[in-house]
Amino acid sequence: MEKATIGACARPRLTFKVVLLGTAGVGKSGLLQRARNGEWHSASEPTVGADFCQKDMSQLVRLQIWDTGGLERYRSLTPMYYRGAHACLLVYDVSNRDSFADLVRWLAEVRVGSPASIIAVVAAKCDIPANEQLVTSTEAEAWCAQENLRHYRTSAKSGEGVDEMFAQLAEDLPSQTPEKLEFPPHERLACIPAFPTDRTECLINPCNENACSIMGPPPSHISRLYASRHL
């Protein structure tokens, strides 16, 4: 955790919320694992609610990456995680045509629920042999072009395309100025005050000596911030 000197804050690192969305089993948790520690584990339980990690991309940009539960019974909870996100990644499994078809529903939902978000499509499990892939790159890229969406090919197992995808997001997201985003600036800056009663003032003016003391909130702060504020 980075500390800031009270009364003399360094320039705050900008934290961008990135949410992985898609049908259960498409590989969202694997992508989160790969982003978190560069590893992949074949055995993983379905995500209940949500999980997340923080990934520092530079001295200025930090990605806060959320994995959401894809099971239908958790679907009603998902909007509280993607609402107000800076980027929503719609993930499908290249060996599962239903997961690709379901992107139409996810896209419509996100465009209504978080219209200011960058939206991209992610092909997961691209390490699967070509003869077992039921969704071709040509088909997926044609649909993405029609919807004006960027398309990434990834494999959490091999690491293919994962770092490149997040690096591209880190490059694109800072260009989303506060004027283009439809939620308050203090929900975007990673300068979380130690004094909740003066939270808004600190976050808008990070050098407020009466409030700002933490740069880059620890997971417990972020979890509380987003899980409670986006209900």
RANOR-V979550 format. One record per helix or strand. SS is the DSSP state (H for helix, E for strand). FROM is the first residue (numbers start at 1). TO is the last residue. Records with the same first field share a line. If there is no record, write none. Layout:
SS->FROM-TO / FROM-TO
This chain:
E->2-3 / 14-21 / 50-56 / 61-68 / 87-93 / 118-124 / 150-153 / 189-189 / 191-192 / 214-215
H->28-37 / 72-82 / 97-101 / 103-113 / 130-132 / 137-147 / 162-173 / 178-180 / 185-187 / 196-204 / 219-229
